[in-house]
Amino acid sequence: MRSRLSPSPHRSSRRIPLALGAALGLTALGLSGPALAAASGGPGISLSSGYLSGAVGATGDPSVTVKLSGGDASALKVSARASSDTSVARTGDVHVSGDGATRTLTITARGVGYTDLKIEVADGDGASATATLHYAASAAVQRAADTRYFTGSSDASAAVDVGGGYVVVADDESNVLRLYDRRAGGAPVKTWDFSDELGVSKEIDIEAAARAGDTIYWTGSLGNSKKGKFQPDRATVFTTKVSGSGADTRLSLGGSYKKLRDDLVAWDKKHDDRYGFAAGTAEGQVPKQIDGFNVEGLEFAPGSTTTAYVGFRAPLVPPKKGGKALLVPVTNLDKVVGGGAHAAIGTPVELDLGGLSIRDIRKNAADQYLIVAGSWAADDNSEAYALYTWDGVPGHAPAKAQDLPTKDPGGWESVVDVPDLTAPDARAQLITDDGSADLYGDGTEAKDLPHDAWKKSRATWFPVGAKGGR
């Protein structure tokens, strides 16, 4: 296993946004690195990261830790001395809290774009040292007070609560699992990459997850690549064992299985190609089509830890406007991933989600379900999204709880957990996939940004209880 707390080696080398030219202004001052050493005997400064992202109007933006050295740390003063683009942030928008050798730095964004900020530490004798913070700010969003940003990746695709206010989030552009503080956001506390142990060399395209006890089941999309090519790694289903909780959560690899796609296609062929799985997985077939083959949901049936609903983004049933969303039960998922047994397929469930398909499905211990419904086509906010409640019983209709906002970047992709939906003030946290979004106004998709700290997904709480959600 590769445990990574540094920038991802999977990140390919891509072009630096043209808009960053303005943000390199401070380099001319000799501030090309994240920190500069002080003169001998004077104060010193270093930053926990040389890169930081924020958002206009945010109340829970990520922060940077400032480490100071030299002399009496409590007497040192830290401030911002220059900004390369004051339309993004001015020196007065930089806030430093704490005392002693460790301080916390936050920024209030003024506008969208990039700026380099010169951060200075000075003592009472006129000696000083500087460090450069490369800052990127995205636009204001709806429900800003209820929003946090998970940085390090912009392509959140599945999420599982691990207690203590923490969540493990998967990424559909890499195979990295990241542990975040749900309440604070920011950079991941821990990361795991089981690629080597799983024997995969390309992305699994992790799109869904479900937890049973101390086991989390993760599945790839099972579909072809966006170019219509079969890539075996995307057919991977695997488990991780959870020990500890909260910030002390630990994951270890359990089992894996790479034939669920084949099992689903074989089952469908035996049932007169009812859902067109063979055609949807054929060479050249793009997965995100109304008649395609693409999995984005996974959750256990009511009262079960062995039967799991596999939720499809595509196809719709029938594959036309207004079609129903599809869930296919795998009745022995524990034996499939744990022992290599072929999947036993139960009776499929077709749900009326107003012409939308499954983007995620999650339940609580009381078997109350939330379904994130979205277009089979959209990777962003260009189509409708909605949140539905359900009791998990085949033949029972889901109920629309609310439309989800679509004016902000990113597509709604994951729901972390389900609270007691009968509680008046219940809230659920949903996460966006922002990989295709132009976050900073320079035309660069978030997944292509050159620094992981600038990549981010948005996590927002929505009211879902009896009073607020319906």
N, C-alpha and C positions, 0 to 999 in steps of 0.2 A: 504493500500500500504506500502511496505517496501522500504524506500529510503536508499541506502547503499553507504557510502563513505569509508567503511572499507572492509577488505577481505571478500569475499562472503561466507555466511554460507552454500551455496549449494555445495561448494567445498568438495569433499569427502577426507578422510584421505588416502593418498597414500604413497608409499615408497619414501624415500629421495634418489636421484641419488647417486650411488656409487662414482662418480667422485667428489662429494662434500667433500669427506674425506680430500682431499688436501686443500680445502677451509676452513677447520676448524682449521687450524694451529694457527691462532691468538687467538683462544679460550684459548690456553695454556698460553697466556699472560694475561689472565683475561679479555678479551674483548668479552664476550659472548653476550652482548646486543647491541642494536643499538646505545646506547649512555651511557657514564659513567659520573657521577657527578664529578665536580672538587673538589679539596680540599677547605675547607672553606676559603672564601675570594679570591680565585683564579678564573681564567676564567672557563666558562662552555660551553659545546657544545651539540647540539642535531641535529638530521637529520630528515627531513620530512618523510623519509622512510629508513629503514635499509637495503632495497634490491633495486637493480637497474640492468637494463639490457641494453646492447648496442650491437653494431655490428661492425665488422672490416670494415673500410673504410666509415663508416656512416658520414653524414654531419648534421643530424638532430636528434641525439640520445636524449633520455630522460635525465633529469637532476634531481638533488636532492637539496633541499633548506637546507642550513646550518644556524641554529640559534645559536647566541653567547650571552653570558652573562658574567657579571663581569667586573668592571672597565670601561675604555674608549674603547668601542667596536671598534672604528676606528683604535686603536693602536694594536689590536690583529691580529696575523698572523695565517693563516690556511694553512696546508700543509698535504700531505700524508707522513707517516713515514715508512710504511712497506707494503709489498704485499706478500700474501702466495703463489702466483704463478705468477712469473714475465713473464712467457710466455703469459699470458692473459693480464696483465697490470702491468706496473712498477709504482713506485711512481711519476716519471716524467711525466707519462701519465694522471695524475690527475690535472685538471685545476679548479682554484677557481677564480671567478670574483665577483666584487662588493666590497663595504666597509660597515662599520657600523655593526650593529647587525645581518644583514641578508646577506648571500652570496649564490652564485649559484655554484654548483659543477658539472662538467662534466668529462667524461673519454674518452680517445682515446684508443680503444681496439687494442691490438697487435695480439691476437690469440683467438681461440675458446676455451671456457671452463669457469671455475669458479675461482674466487679469493676473499679473504677477504682483504680489505684495511683498514689500521689503519689511521684514520684521526685525526689530532692533532690541537688544538688551543693553542697558547702560548702567554704570555704577555712579556713585556720587563724585568720582574724581575725573569724570570726563572720558573715561575709557568705555568702549562699546564694541559690540560684535553684531553681525547681521546674518539672517537666513532668508531665503526666498521661498514663498509659498505660492504655488501655481494653482489658481482658483478658477473654477468653472461654475456658472450659475444658470439654472434652468428657469422656465417661466413659472408664474404662480399657478396653482391648481385649485380646483374645488375641494372643499372639506380639508383645507390646509391644516387646521388645528388637530385634525384626526389622522394626519398623514405622517409617516416616517419613511425614510429612504434607506434601503439596504444596498450598500455599495460593494464594489468588487466584481459585479456582474450586472448586466442589464437584461438578462434573458431568463428571469425566474419562471419556472414551469411547473413546479410541484412543491408543496410545503406540508410539513408534519409537525405538530406541536410536540415538544418534549418536556413540557412542564417548567415551572419556575419562571415563566415569562419569556421562554426561548423557543426558537423554531429552527428546524433544519430545512433548508431550501435547496432544491435541485435546479439545474441549469440545462436548457436544451441545446446549448452551443458547446458544452464541454461535459465531462463526467464528474465534475466536482460537486460535492455536497458541502454546504456552508451553514454554520451555526450562527444565528443572529439573536440579539436582544430585541424582542418584539417591541418593547416600549421605547427604546432609545434609537434604534436603527444604527446606521454607520457601518463600519467595516465588520467583516465576519470575525467572530471570536475564535473559531476553529474551522479548519477545512479538512476534507477527506477525499481522496481519489483512489478508487479500487480498480482502476483500469487494468493494471498489471495482473492482479489476482484474478480478474474476470477474463483475461486473455483477449481484451479488445484494444484495438489501436486507433479506432475512430470514435466519433461521438455516438453514444447510445441514443441520443435524442430523448432523454428522460422527460416524460410528460405527465406522469401520474404516480401517486403513492397512496398506500393505505397502511394503517397500523393495527396490529392485533397483539396485545400484550406487549412484550419487549421486542417484537419483530416488526420491522417496517418493510413492506413490499414496494419495490420500485419497478416501473416498467417503461421501456422505450415506447416510441409511437407505433412500433411494429410495421409502419408503412415504408414505402419507397422514399428515396431522397427527393428533394424538390425538383430534381431533374428527371425523376421517374426511374432512377436506378435502384436496384436491390442492393442494400448494404447490410450484411448479416448482423453487424453490431447493433443496429437499430431494433432488432428483434429480441434483445436481451431483457429478461426479467430477473431481478435479483433481490436478495433480502439483506438487511443489516440488523444486527442485534444491538439493542440500546442498553447501555448501563449508565447509571447515574442519571442526573437530570439537570435542567437549567444550564448554567455556565460550565458545569462539570460533566455534561453529557459526553459519552464516549460511544463510538460506533465501531463495530467489527463486522467483517463480511460473513454472511451466512451462506445460503445456497444460490444457485443461478439456473436458468433454463432458457434455451434459445429456440424452442420449437412452438411457442404459443401461436405465433402467426400461422405456421403450418397446420396446427391443430384446428384453428378457427376456419381456415380455408377448406380443410378436409371435411369438417362438420357441415359447412355451408353447401359443399358439393353434394353431400349425401341428402341434403334437404332441398334439392332442385334449384340450387343457386339462388336461394330466397333473397339474399342480401347482396349478391354480386361480389363476394369477397375475392374470388379467383380473378375476375376482371379488374377489380380494384387494386390487386397486387401484381398485375401483369407488368412485364418489362415495358417501360415507357409511360406507365400510368402515374400521373402526378397525384400524391396522396390527398392534398387539400382541394378536392373537387366534390361536388354534390354527390357523385357516385364513386368517390374514392375510398380509401381505406386508411384511417388514421385514428389512433387511440389517444385520448387525453383525459380519461377519468378512470379511477379505480377506487372502489370502496366495498366493504363487506356488507352482505345482506343482513337484515334484522336478526339479531340474536346469534349470528354465526361468526366463527373465526376461520372457516374453511371455504365457504361459498362467497365469492367476490363478484361484484358487478364490474365488467369491463365496459367503460363508457366511450362511445365513438363520437369523434368530431365529424367524421365522414365514414359511411354515407348517411344521408337522410333517408327515411323510409316513408313513402317511396322517394326516390331521388329527384324531387322536384320542389319548387317553391311551396312552402307550407307543410313539407314532410315532417315526420316525427323523429325524435331523437332515439338512439338505439343503445340499450344496455344488453350485454350478453353475459349471463352468469357462468363462471367457471366454478364448479361445485367441489373441486378438490385442489384448490390453489396451494394449500399447505404441502400436499404430496407432490404437486407439480414442481415447485421450486425447491422443496426440501429433499425430494427423492427421485426426481427425474421422470415421474409418471406422466403419461400423456394427459392433456387436459380433458376433463369430462364436462361437456357443455350442457347447461340446462335450457329451459325455455326462455327465449329472448323476451325482453320487456321493451315496449315501444311507448315513449312518453311524448305528450303534446306540450312542447315548449314554445308554442307560437311560431313555429318554423325555424327555431334555433336548435343548435346541437349542443352536446356536452363539452364543456371546457374544463369543468372539474366537478367532483361530487364528494361530499364529506358528511359524516354522521357523528352523533355523540353516543354515549352509553345508553341513552334512552331511545335510541333508534329514531331520532329526529334528524332529517337530512336537509342539507342545503346543496343546491345545484347551481353552479355558475353556467349560464347558457349564453352562447354566442354564435356568430356566423361560422359556417364551415369554411368560409373563404378568408375572413379578415385576420391579419396579424397585428392590427393596430386598432385605432378607435374609429375607423371609417364605417363600421356597421353597429347595429344595436347589440347591447348586452343586457341581461336581466338576471335576477336572483330568484330562484324558486325554492319553495319548501316541499317536502314529501315525507311520507311515512315508510318508504322502502318496500311497500307491499305491491307486487304485480297486480295490475288491474285498477289500482287506486291512482287517481289523477293528481299530479303535482299542482301546487297553487303558486301563482306569481306573487312574490313578495314586493318586488320593486324593480324599476328600471335602474340600470347602473349608468353613471355619467360617462359620456363619450367625447366631451370637448377637450379633454386633456390627453397628453401623449400616452401611448401604451394600450395594450389590450388586457382585459381582466382575465387572469389565467388560473389563479389558485385561491382557495379558501383554507385558512390555517386550521381552524377547528370550529365546532358548532357549540354555542352556548345553549342553555335551556331556553328554547324558543317561547316558552310560556311566561318567562320573566319579562315584565314590562320594559325594563331598560337593557335588555340583552343586546350585545354588540358582537359582530363578527369581523375579523380582519381579513381583507382580500388583498391579493398582490397582483401587480401588473407585470407583463412581459413588455419591456421597453426597448427590446433589441433593435427594432426597426424605426424607432423614434429619433427625430432630429431634436435632441434635448437642448442644444446650445446655440441654435440658430445659424449654423454654418453649413448645413446640408449634409453633415456626417451622421450616419446611423450610429446609434449608441454602441452597438456591438463592435463597431470599427474604431472606436475611440482609442487613442494610443496609450492611455493610462487607466488601470483598473479602478483607481479611486474616483474617476470621472464617470464610470459606468454605474448605473443604479437602476433598481426597480422600486416602484412605489407601493407602500403597504398602507392601506387605509381602513379604518374602522367604520362600519355602517350599522345603524340601528336595525335589528332584526326581530326584536321582541314583540309581544302582543301590542305594546303601545306605539313603538317607533317604526316597526318594519312593515306594517300593513295598514 
